Amino acid sequence: MATVNDAALIEPAPVPVIFGIPQTPGVRTIMLSVGAAITIAIMVGIWMWSQAPDYRVLFSNFNDRDGGAIVASLQQLNIPYKYSDGGSAILVPANQVHDARLKLASQGLPKGGNVGFELMENQKLGISQFLEQVNFQRALEGELARSIQAVSAVQTARVHLAIPKASVFVREQQKPTASVLLNLYPSRVLDQQQVSAIIHLVASSIPELSAKNVTIVDQNGNLLSDPSKQNANPNLDPTQLKYVQEYQMGVVKKIESIISPIVGAQNVRAEASADIDFSRTEQAAEIYRPNTPPEATSIRSQQTSESYGKSTAASGVPGALSNQPPAPATAPLTAPATAASSAAASAAAAPALTQKDATINYEVDKTIKYTQQGMGGLKRLSVAVVVNYKSETDKNGKVTTRPLTDVEKNQITDLAREAMGFSKERGDTLNVVNTPFAAPEKVVSEDIPLWKQADVIQTAKEFGKYLIGILAMFYIFRTYLKPTLNKITGKDQEKTEAQKEKEKEQIALEKSQEEADDEDGAIVEIESRVDAQGRKQLSSYEINMDMAKQLAASDPKIVANVIKTWVSNE
């Protein structure tokens, strides 16, 4: 019954108060949730601090107008950004670079300093012809600048056009001119072929603009379109040099591929030097051979003419009598012949005249020859081949080297000649040398200590960063958060009460062991058990009363012994 009285006299434990707030179960739950949220926020903050975002270049080398427009758009899109050290580039987080570029491209950014034909879209009604011509020229200059900036080595470009007014007088007409200013990337240059391409690009875009009226200057003031530079080395064509190199490499590859199976891939080296003629030659020849054999002649045409006639011309000494035409012939029958009749008879008896003409045209022996020699003809080829000594292994496994015999060297020489296409008429040369190759020098790698290696140092830095973060979070949790959580959950009070109960139980056990016998010890054990059960259930008075009644009903002797012990202690 004493147990019941003691249980009734025990007051309920007071409710702990922290910061003036009673720690009821609901308040404890709320404060526990708030503490957990604060803890998670601190941990996330430390993790984000240790994981600094990696910024990458979004745009660089932009003008002030485009820079302001880009920054304004990034602010509207809620994309974090910062500038580079020199302020020449805008940086954004690496995971947002591509998205930001696409979003800005949809807005037409960056526009660049050049305006194109979009300038003609917003012309006002009633604009003058002069302003319209100026806008057209600005648009044309901007379009040309954009086209030139497409070249990989060109960073920015500006085009100035001087287009004269049209005139009806031919003598007063002027040709247009153009000037181009190029800003090249650092350590980049333009070769003459690229400069010529830009010149022809500009010249082809303006009517009646010739290539010689286009001037190109770089950012350093160098005249790139100098005609003297363009014509200084007309034979040095990059395509021609590349062709020569490829031809030489092809010859070397053929020689090494045919000799390698004999001496080994690492035991032969070859080099070729080709003299290639890139000149274009055209020749026309017409050959005549007048002394043609008679049997080989051919007649083109033949013409023959023949004429017959009698001599009617007067003969004798020129005079009146001798130049008379002949009289008609009369047969002298009875009369004697006179002088006149004698002359006529003699004229009639004169012989007739015959004339023959023959013309023969023979074919002339003529040869017309046209010869055109293409570019890239081989004029001369020189090849040098070096062959290593031949390695042999004896029965004992010892490797020895020996020079090639004359027969082996001749075989290699013949194979190299066939592979290179040797021509004696062309003046080709081939030199084969047999000599031992020098052994490659062994590179002694310097052993760098582990703690001096760059990758190890970088790994240690990364590990140290995470370790410091973890230690900082553990310190904050151990020092500040854990005591607060214990106070909120009431674990400190429970520990204090449990410690006091343990001390009381220990004292009671020591006294019971000294004063009581085995039965008293059993009684004390039962008492401590009952007392412990009762103290754990101080919050319910009815439960304690039920336990006391049950104990008294089950074993009255034990209850009596307990009361006797209490009386003796008092």
C-alpha positions in Angstrom: 0.0 0.0 0.0 3.0 2.3 0.5 3.7 2.0 -3.2 0.3 3.4 -4.0 0.8 6.3 -1.6 4.2 7.1 -3.0 2.8 7.0 -6.5 0.0 9.3 -5.5 2.4 11.7 -4.0 4.7 11.9 -7.1 3.9 14.9 -9.2 4.0 14.8 -13.0 7.3 15.9 -14.6 7.3 19.6 -15.5 7.2 20.4 -19.2 10.5 21.8 -20.5 10.6 25.3 -21.8 13.1 26.5 -24.5 13.2 30.1 -25.5 10.0 30.7 -23.6 8.1 28.1 -25.6 6.7 25.0 -23.8 7.9 21.8 -25.4 4.7 20.1 -26.0 4.6 17.1 -28.5 3.2 19.4 -31.3 5.7 22.1 -30.7 8.5 19.5 -30.6 7.4 18.2 -34.0 7.3 21.7 -35.5 10.7 22.6 -34.1 12.2 19.3 -35.2 10.9 20.0 -38.8 12.3 23.5 -38.8 15.7 22.2 -37.5 15.8 19.5 -40.2 15.0 22.1 -42.8 17.8 24.4 -41.6 20.2 21.5 -41.5 19.4 20.5 -45.0 19.7 24.1 -46.2 23.1 24.5 -44.6 24.3 21.3 -46.1 23.0 22.2 -49.6 24.6 25.7 -49.2 28.0 24.1 -48.3 27.7 21.7 -51.2 26.8 24.5 -53.7 29.7 26.5 -52.4 32.0 23.6 -52.9 30.5 23.1 -56.4 31.1 26.4 -58.0 29.4 26.7 -61.5 31.7 26.4 -64.5 31.3 29.4 -66.8 31.9 29.2 -70.5 32.2 31.9 -73.2 28.9 32.8 -74.7 30.0 35.5 -77.1 33.2 37.4 -77.5 34.6 40.4 -79.5 31.2 42.1 -79.9 30.5 45.8 -80.2 28.9 47.9 -77.4 25.5 47.9 -79.0 25.3 44.1 -79.3 26.8 43.7 -75.8 24.1 45.8 -74.2 21.3 43.9 -76.2 22.8 40.5 -75.1 23.0 41.5 -71.4 19.4 42.8 -71.5 18.1 39.6 -73.1 20.0 37.5 -70.5 18.4 39.4 -67.7 15.0 38.9 -69.2 15.7 35.1 -69.6 17.0 34.9 -66.0 20.3 33.4 -67.1 23.3 34.2 -64.8 26.2 35.8 -66.5 29.5 37.5 -65.9 32.3 39.2 -67.8 35.8 38.0 -68.5 38.8 39.6 -67.0 39.3 42.0 -69.9 35.6 42.5 -70.5 35.8 41.2 -74.0 33.6 38.2 -73.5 30.3 37.3 -71.8 30.4 34.1 -69.7 27.4 31.9 -68.7 27.2 28.6 -66.9 28.4 25.7 -69.0 25.1 23.8 -69.0 23.3 26.9 -70.4 25.6 28.0 -73.2 23.8 26.2 -76.1 20.3 27.1 -74.8 21.3 30.8 -74.4 22.8 30.9 -77.9 19.6 29.5 -79.5 17.4 31.8 -77.5 19.5 34.9 -78.4 19.6 33.7 -82.1 15.8 33.7 -82.2 16.0 37.4 -81.2 18.6 38.1 -83.9 21.5 38.6 -81.5 24.3 39.4 -82.0 23.4 41.6 -85.0 27.0 42.7 -85.7 28.1 46.1 -86.7 27.1 45.7 -90.3 23.6 46.3 -91.6 22.4 44.5 -94.7 19.4 44.8 -97.0 17.1 44.7 -94.0 17.8 48.5 -93.9 15.5 48.8 -97.0 12.5 47.3 -95.2 11.8 50.2 -92.9 12.0 53.1 -95.4 9.6 55.9 -94.9 7.1 57.0 -97.4 8.3 60.0 -99.5 12.0 59.4 -99.0 14.2 61.3 -101.4 16.2 59.6 -104.1 19.5 60.6 -102.5 18.6 58.9 -99.2 17.4 55.9 -101.0 20.7 55.6 -102.9 22.6 56.1 -99.7 20.7 53.4 -97.9 21.1 51.0 -100.9 24.9 51.6 -100.8 25.0 51.0 -97.0 23.1 47.8 -97.4 25.4 46.6 -100.2 28.4 47.4 -98.1 27.0 45.5 -95.1 26.2 42.5 -97.2 29.6 42.4 -98.7 31.2 42.7 -95.2 29.1 39.8 -93.9 30.2 37.7 -96.9 33.9 38.5 -96.3 33.5 37.7 -92.6 32.6 34.1 -93.5 36.3 33.5 -94.3 37.8 31.6 -91.4 40.8 34.0 -90.9 38.7 37.2 -90.9 37.3 38.4 -87.7 35.6 41.6 -88.9 35.4 43.5 -92.2 34.4 46.9 -93.5 33.7 47.7 -97.1 33.7 51.2 -98.6 32.2 51.7 -102.1 32.8 54.7 -104.3 30.1 54.4 -106.9 30.0 57.5 -109.3 26.8 59.0 -110.7 25.8 57.8 -114.1 26.5 60.2 -116.9 25.3 60.4 -120.5 28.6 61.6 -121.7 31.1 58.7 -122.4 34.1 60.8 -121.7 32.9 61.8 -118.3 32.0 58.3 -117.2 34.0 57.0 -114.1 34.5 53.5 -112.9 33.5 52.5 -109.4 36.1 51.6 -106.8 36.1 49.6 -103.5 38.2 49.5 -100.4 38.1 46.7 -97.8 39.5 46.8 -94.3 40.1 43.4 -92.7 40.5 42.7 -89.0 42.2 39.3 -88.8 42.2 36.9 -85.9 45.5 36.8 -83.9 48.2 34.8 -85.4 46.2 34.4 -88.7 47.2 35.5 -92.1 45.7 35.4 -95.6 47.7 34.0 -98.6 47.6 35.5 -102.0 45.0 33.1 -103.2 42.5 34.1 -100.5 43.2 37.8 -101.1 42.5 37.3 -104.8 39.3 35.5 -103.9 38.1 38.4 -101.8 39.0 40.8 -104.6 37.0 38.9 -107.1 34.1 38.6 -104.7 33.8 42.3 -104.3 34.4 43.0 -108.0 31.7 40.6 -109.0 29.2 42.2 -106.7 29.4 45.7 -108.2 28.6 46.4 -111.8 31.5 47.6 -114.0 33.9 47.2 -111.1 37.2 45.7 -112.1 39.5 43.6 -109.9 42.3 46.1 -110.2 40.1 48.8 -108.6 39.7 46.9 -105.3 42.0 47.6 -102.5 42.4 45.4 -99.4 44.1 46.5 -96.2 44.5 44.6 -92.9 44.3 46.0 -89.4 48.1 46.7 -89.3 47.9 48.8 -92.4 49.5 46.2 -94.7 48.4 46.4 -98.4 47.3 42.9 -99.2 46.1 43.6 -102.7 49.5 44.7 -104.0 49.9 43.6 -107.6 53.6 43.3 -107.2 53.1 40.8 -104.4 50.6 38.8 -106.4 52.9 38.5 -109.4 56.1 38.0 -107.4 56.1 34.3 -107.4 53.6 33.2 -110.0 55.1 29.7 -110.0 54.6 29.0 -106.3 51.1 27.5 -106.4 50.1 25.6 -103.3 48.3 23.0 -105.4 51.4 22.5 -107.5 53.6 22.0 -104.3 51.0 19.6 -102.9 51.1 17.6 -106.2 54.9 17.4 -106.1 54.8 16.2 -102.5 52.2 13.6 -103.2 54.1 12.4 -106.2 57.3 12.0 -104.2 55.5 10.3 -101.4 54.0 7.9 -103.9 57.4 7.0 -105.3 58.9 6.5 -101.8 55.9 4.3 -100.8 56.3 2.1 -103.9 60.1 1.6 -103.3 59.7 0.8 -99.6 56.7 -1.5 -100.1 58.7 -3.7 -102.6 61.9 -3.8 -100.6 60.4 -4.2 -97.1 59.6 -7.9 -97.5 63.2 -8.6 -98.3 65.0 -6.6 -95.6 62.2 -5.7 -93.2 60.0 -2.7 -92.7 62.3 -1.0 -90.3 65.5 -1.7 -92.4 64.9 0.5 -95.4 64.5 4.2 -95.9 63.9 6.0 -99.2 63.5 9.6 -100.4 62.6 11.0 -103.8 63.1 14.3 -105.5 61.0 15.0 -108.5 61.4 17.8 -111.0 58.0 18.4 -112.5 57.3 20.9 -115.3 54.1 22.8 -114.8 54.5 24.9 -118.0 51.9 24.6 -120.7 53.5 24.3 -124.2 51.7 24.5 -127.6 53.6 24.1 -130.9 52.6 24.3 -134.6 55.0 23.2 -137.3 54.6 23.2 -141.1 57.3 21.2 -143.0 58.0 21.2 -146.7 60.1 18.6 -148.6 60.8 19.9 -152.1 63.2 17.1 -153.2 60.6 14.5 -153.6 61.5 11.4 -155.6 59.9 11.2 -159.0 58.0 8.0 -158.3 56.5 9.5 -155.1 55.1 12.6 -156.8 51.4 13.0 -157.4 49.8 15.3 -160.1 47.2 17.7 -158.8 46.2 19.1 -162.3 47.4 18.9 -165.9 46.5 21.3 -168.8 47.6 21.0 -172.5 46.9 23.4 -175.4 47.9 23.1 -179.1 47.3 25.6 -181.9 47.8 25.4 -185.7 48.2 28.3 -188.3 49.7 29.4 -191.6 52.3 32.2 -192.0 50.6 35.2 -193.6 53.2 37.7 -192.8 55.0 39.6 -195.6 58.6 38.8 -196.1 61.5 40.8 -197.6 62.7 44.2 -197.0 60.1 46.4 -195.4 58.6 48.7 -198.0 55.5 49.5 -200.0 55.9 46.6 -202.4 57.0 43.9 -200.0 54.2 44.6 -197.5 51.4 44.1 -199.9 48.9 41.3 -199.1 49.2 38.3 -201.4 47.1 38.3 -204.5 44.7 35.5 -205.3 46.3 32.5 -206.8 45.9 32.0 -210.6 47.1 29.0 -212.5 49.3 30.1 -215.3 48.2 28.0 -218.1 49.7 29.8 -221.1 51.0 33.0 -219.9 54.4 33.0 -218.3 54.8 33.5 -214.7 55.4 37.1 -213.6 57.2 38.3 -210.5 54.0 38.9 -208.6 52.7 35.5 -209.3 56.0 33.9 -208.3 55.8 35.6 -204.9 52.3 34.4 -204.3 53.3 30.9 -205.2 56.2 30.9 -202.8 54.0 32.2 -200.0 51.5 29.5 -200.6 54.2 26.9 -200.5 55.4 28.1 -197.0 54.9 25.6 -194.1 52.1 26.0 -191.5 52.8 27.1 -187.8 52.1 24.7 -184.8 52.1 25.7 -181.1 51.8 23.3 -178.1 51.5 24.3 -174.3 51.4 21.9 -171.4 51.0 22.8 -167.7 51.3 20.2 -164.9 50.6 21.0 -161.2 52.2 18.6 -158.7 51.1 18.2 -155.0 53.5 19.9 -152.6 54.8 17.7 -149.8 53.8 19.6 -146.6 53.4 18.4 -143.0 51.4 20.5 -140.4 52.1 19.4 -136.8 50.4 20.7 -133.7 51.9 19.7 -130.3 50.3 20.6 -126.9 52.1 19.5 -123.8 50.1 19.3 -120.6 51.1 20.6 -117.2 52.7 18.3 -114.6 55.1 16.5 -116.8 58.0 14.8 -115.1 61.4 16.2 -116.2 63.7 14.3 -113.9 63.5 12.0 -110.9 66.2 11.3 -108.3 65.9 8.6 -105.6 68.1 7.7 -102.7 67.7 4.4 -100.8 69.4 3.4 -97.6 69.3 -0.3 -96.6 70.4 -1.6 -93.2 72.7 -4.5 -92.6 71.1 -7.9 -92.7 70.5 -9.6 -89.4 71.2 -13.4 -89.1 70.6 -15.7 -86.1 72.9 -18.7 -85.6 72.2 -22.0 -84.0 72.9 -20.7 -80.5 70.4 -17.8 -80.9 73.1 -15.1 -81.3 72.1 -12.3 -83.6 74.8 -11.0 -85.9 74.7 -8.4 -88.7 76.4 -8.5 -92.0 76.5 -6.2 -95.1 74.6 -7.2 -98.2 76.4 -9.1 -100.9 76.7 -7.6 -104.4 74.1 -9.9 -105.7 71.6 -8.8 -103.0 72.4 -5.2 -103.6 72.0 -5.5 -107.3 68.6 -7.2 -106.8 67.5 -4.3 -104.5 68.7 -1.8 -107.1 66.8 -3.4 -109.9 63.7 -3.5 -107.9 64.0 0.1 -106.9 64.5 1.1 -110.6 61.4 -0.8 -111.7 59.3 0.7 -108.8 60.4 4.3 -109.5 60.1 4.0 -113.3 63.7 4.7 -114.1 64.4 6.4 -117.4 67.9 6.9 -118.7 66.8 9.3 -121.4 65.1 11.5 -118.9 68.3 11.7 -116.8 66.9 9.9 -113.7 69.3 8.8 -110.9 69.2 6.1 -108.3 71.6 5.6 -105.4 71.4 2.6 -103.1 73.6 2.6 -100.0 74.0 -0.3 -97.6 75.1 0.8 -94.1 74.2 -0.1 -90.5 71.5 2.0 -88.9 72.2 3.9 -85.7 70.4 2.4 -82.7 67.7 4.7 -81.3 68.7 6.5 -78.2 66.9 5.3 -75.1 65.0 8.0 -73.5 65.4 7.8 -69.7 62.3 8.9 -68.1 62.8 11.0 -65.0 60.9 9.5 -62.1 58.8 12.2 -60.7 57.7 11.7 -57.1 54.1 10.9 -56.6 53.4 14.0 -54.7 54.8 16.2 -57.5 52.7 14.8 -60.3 50.1 17.2 -61.7 47.3 14.7 -61.8 47.9 13.6 -58.3 47.9 17.2 -57.1 44.7 18.0 -58.9 43.0 14.9 -57.5 44.2 15.8 -54.0 42.8 19.3 -54.4 39.4 17.9 -55.4 39.4 15.4 -52.5 40.5 18.1 -50.0 37.6 20.3 -51.2 35.0 17.6 -50.5 36.7 16.6 -47.2 36.7 20.1 -45.9 33.0 20.4 -46.8 32.1 17.2 -45.0 34.1 18.1 -41.9 32.5 21.6 -41.8 29.0 20.0 -42.0 29.9 17.5 -39.3 31.2 20.2 -37.0 28.1 22.4 -37.5 25.8 19.4 -36.8 27.8 18.2 -33.8 28.2 21.6 -32.2 25.0 23.4 -32.9 22.3 21.2 -34.4 22.5 18.1 -32.3 22.1 19.9 -28.9 19.2 21.9 -30.3 17.6 18.7 -31.6 18.1 17.0 -28.3 16.5 19.9 -26.5 13.6 19.9 -28.9 13.0 16.2 -28.6 13.4 16.1 -24.8 16.3 13.6 -24.9 18.3 15.6 -22.4 15.6 15.5 -19.7 15.0 11.8 -20.2 18.7 11.1 -19.8 18.9 13.2 -16.6 15.9 11.4 -15.1 17.2 8.0 -16.2 20.6 8.8 -14.6 18.9 9.8 -11.3 16.8 6.6 -11.3 19.9 4.5 -11.8 21.7 6.2 -8.9 18.7 5.6 -6.6 18.4 2.0 -7.7 22.1 1.5 -7.0 21.9 2.9 -3.5 18.8 0.8 -2.8 20.5 -2.3 -4.0 23.6 -1.6 -1.9 21.5 -1.2 1.3 19.4 -4.2 0.6 22.5 -6.4 0.2 24.0 -5.2 3.5 20.9 -5.5 5.7 18.8 -8.2 4.3 19.3 -11.9 3.6 18.6 -13.8 0.5 14.9 -13.4 1.0 15.4 -9.7 1.6 17.5 -9.4 -1.5 14.7 -11.1 -3.5 12.3 -8.7 -1.9 14.5 -5.7 -2.7 14.8 -7.0 -6.3 11.0 -7.3 -6.6 10.7 -3.9 -5.0 13.1 -2.3 -7.4 11.3 -3.9 -10.3 7.9 -2.7 -9.1 9.4 0.7 -8.3 10.9 0.9 -11.8 7.7 0.0 -13.4 5.9 2.5 -11.3 8.3 5.3 -12.1 8.1 4.7 -15.8 4.4 5.1 -15.5 4.2 8.1 -13.3 2.1 9.8 -15.9 -0.9 7.5 -15.1 -2.1 7.3 -11.5 -4.8 4.7 -12.2 -2.3 2.3 -13.7 -0.1 2.5 -10.6 -3.1 1.7 -8.4 -4.0 -1.3 -10.4 -0.4 -2.6 -10.2 -0.4 -2.2 -6.4 -3.7 -4.0 -6.0 -2.5 -6.9 -8.3 0.8 -7.2 -6.4 -1.0 -7.2 -3.0 -3.5 -9.8 -4.1 -0.9 -12.1 -5.7 1.7 -12.1 -2.9 0.8 -10.5 0.4 4.0 -11.7 2.1 6.2 -9.7 -0.3 4.1 -6.6 0.3 4.6 -7.1 4.1 8.3 -7.5 3.8 8.5 -4.3 1.7 6.6 -2.3 4.2 8.8 -3.7 7.0 11.9 -2.6 5.1 10.5 0.9 4.6 9.7 1.2 8.4 13.2 0.0 9.4 14.8 2.6 6.9 12.8 5.4 8.5 
